[in-house]
């Protein structure tokens, strides 16, 4: 049994999927065209208060543009606010499934952080995880933001100096 985990990315200020997220969906479409998988997890919480969750926004786009078998279980994880919570909540949702491998779809900027967080929060499954990386579409601000988020994956932002810095990027 093989599963795919598609991680969300913050919606634009108009509630649309970001360029980063569209690149991840392209990777999903490529994988879907290559072979079979037994379940899909779409993960991403509410990052813009006026709009639905990242996961539901992604699902609404891909259900009309990617052809999946009708009986494919699609699991929506939309209760998380951070990547760490995405992974912890996803782990709870897939614990009952026995799988041989997982493919995690993320972006090039966040690859190192995702790898670290999966190793930390899913150590028993880490050897079964393959990371598929969407193309790098970012500028200096995205790079700096990813550095801050990587630091948050090491230290708890609620306990250290990172909380004020994170507020800058939440806008």
C-alpha positions in Angstrom: 0.0 0.0 0.0 1.3 3.4 -1.0 0.1 6.8 0.2 0.7 10.4 -0.8 0.8 13.4 1.5 0.3 16.8 -0.2 1.2 19.7 2.0 -0.5 23.0 1.6 0.9 26.5 1.4 -0.5 29.8 2.5 -3.3 31.1 0.3 -2.9 34.5 -1.4 -4.6 37.6 0.1 -7.5 36.9 -2.3 -7.9 33.3 -1.2 -6.4 31.7 -4.2 -3.8 29.0 -4.3 -0.2 30.3 -4.3 2.3 29.7 -7.1 4.1 27.4 -4.7 1.0 25.4 -4.1 0.2 25.1 -7.8 3.7 23.8 -8.4 3.0 21.1 -5.7 -0.2 20.2 -7.4 1.7 19.7 -10.7 4.0 17.2 -8.9 0.8 15.4 -7.7 -0.6 15.3 -11.2 2.7 13.9 -12.5 2.7 11.2 -9.8 -1.0 10.4 -10.4 -0.3 9.9 -14.1 2.6 7.5 -13.4 1.1 4.9 -11.2 -1.2 3.9 -8.5 -1.4 4.9 -4.9 -3.9 3.8 -2.3 -4.7 7.0 -0.4 -4.1 10.7 -0.6 -3.8 13.0 2.4 -4.2 16.7 1.8 -3.0 18.8 4.7 -3.2 22.5 5.5 -5.2 24.5 8.0 -6.8 28.0 7.9 -4.0 30.5 7.2 -6.3 33.3 6.1 -9.3 33.9 8.4 -11.7 35.0 5.6 -11.2 31.8 3.6 -11.5 28.1 3.9 -8.5 25.9 4.8 -5.6 25.3 2.5 -6.6 21.6 2.4 -10.1 22.2 1.2 -9.0 24.8 -1.3 -6.5 22.3 -2.7 -9.1 19.5 -2.8 -11.6 21.7 -4.6 -9.0 22.4 -7.3 -7.7 18.8 -7.8 -11.0 17.0 -7.7 -11.8 18.6 -11.1 -8.3 18.6 -12.6 -6.7 15.3 -11.5 -8.3 12.0 -12.4 -8.3 9.6 -9.5 -10.1 6.3 -9.1 -13.6 6.9 -7.6 -12.8 4.7 -4.6 -9.6 6.5 -3.7 -9.7 7.6 -0.1 -8.9 11.3 0.1 -8.2 12.4 3.7 -8.4 16.1 4.5 -6.4 17.3 7.5 -7.4 21.0 8.0 -7.1 21.5 11.8 -3.4 22.4 11.8 -1.8 25.8 11.9 1.9 24.9 11.4 3.9 22.3 9.5 4.6 20.5 12.8 0.9 20.2 13.5 0.3 19.1 9.9 2.7 16.2 10.4 1.4 15.2 13.9 -2.2 15.3 12.8 -1.5 13.4 9.6 0.2 10.7 11.5 -2.9 10.3 13.7 -5.1 10.0 10.6 -2.9 7.4 8.8 -1.9 5.3 11.9 -4.6 2.7 11.2 -3.5 2.2 7.6 -0.7 -0.3 6.9 1.4 1.1 4.2 4.7 0.2 2.6 5.7 3.7 1.5 4.7 7.3 1.6 5.4 10.1 -0.9 5.5 13.6 0.7 5.1 16.5 -1.7 6.7 19.7 -0.7 8.6 22.6 -2.2 12.3 23.0 -2.7 12.5 25.8 -0.2 11.0 23.8 2.6 12.4 20.4 1.8 15.1 20.4 4.5 12.5 21.5 7.1 10.0 18.9 6.1 12.7 16.2 6.2 13.7 17.2 9.7 10.1 17.4 11.0 9.2 14.0 9.5 12.3 12.4 11.0 11.4 14.0 14.4 7.6 13.2 14.4 7.4 10.0 12.3 10.6 8.2 13.1 9.0 4.8 12.8 8.0 5.6 9.2 10.8 7.8 8.1 12.6 5.0 6.1 9.4 4.5 4.1 9.1 8.2 3.1 10.1 9.5 -0.3 10.1 13.3 -0.7 9.0 14.7 -4.1 10.0 18.3 -4.4 8.2 20.9 -6.5 10.3 23.5 -8.3 11.8 26.4 -6.4 9.7 29.5 -7.0 10.9 32.1 -4.5 12.7 35.3 -3.9 14.8 36.6 -1.0 11.8 37.1 1.2 10.7 33.5 0.8 14.2 32.3 1.5 14.4 34.4 4.7 10.9 33.2 5.8 11.9 29.6 5.2 15.0 30.1 7.3 12.8 31.4 10.2 10.4 28.5 9.8 13.4 26.1 9.8 14.5 27.6 13.1 11.0 27.1 14.4 11.2 23.4 13.5 14.2 23.2 15.8 13.0 25.5 18.7 9.5 26.0 19.9 8.5 29.5 18.8 6.3 30.0 21.8 9.3 29.6 24.2 12.0 31.7 22.4 12.6 34.9 20.6 11.0 33.8 17.3 7.4 34.7 18.2 7.8 38.4 17.3 9.6 37.5 14.1 6.8 35.1 13.1 4.2 37.8 13.5 5.9 39.7 10.6 5.3 36.8 8.2 1.7 36.1 9.3 0.5 39.2 7.6 
